[in-house]
Amino acid sequence: MTNLITFSAQYLYLFEMVMAAFYFFLQPRSKQKSIIVLSVAFLPLAYVVAQVIAAFYFDPRPFVVDHFTPLISHAPDNGFPSDHMLLASAVASILFVYNKRLGAIAWIMALIIGASRVFVGIHHWVDIIGSAAITVGTMWFTKNYLMPRLMKSNFLSTLLKKDYTE
């Protein structure tokens, strides 16, 4: 069981990336363009928001606070937010916009990744929940505020040749 948790904490996000890539390449060109535009707007924004919050909130890693050796070696830096969970939940959020079922599967994978990182001793639950909250909030902002404004620009409308809200 320890090996499965360790594997999930370190490598499961790669399977989520592969799943997202397969989904992307199986889509028609117009949907691929839409996914790219959303991703280019959302991913950097989620990362910047996470970095800004991390600059104001420091959460020492569990192995530093409780003086134990984690199952995965890690630098004793700020644990908030979890980068693995941030990436996994960001990919899950993008997939969920375009395919609810696949997005739900990706969210389950993201939660497994987050829980595994807690169980191996390199994150607290606040790091995991914080990462998920950052991506959900940033996706909401991107989808409901940023994308409609970007779609009003002639460049993106021409690029996508379809309304974003489809």
Buried (B, 14 or more C-beta within 10 A) or exposed (E): EEEEBBEBBBEBBEBBBEBBEEBBEEBEEEBEBBBEBBBEBBBEBBBEBBEEBBEEEEBBBBBBEEEEEBBBEBEEEBBBBBBBBBBBBBBBBBBBBBBEEBBEBBBEBBBBBBBBBBBBBBBBEBBBBBBBBBBBEBBEBBBEEBBEEBBEEEEBBEBBEEEBEE
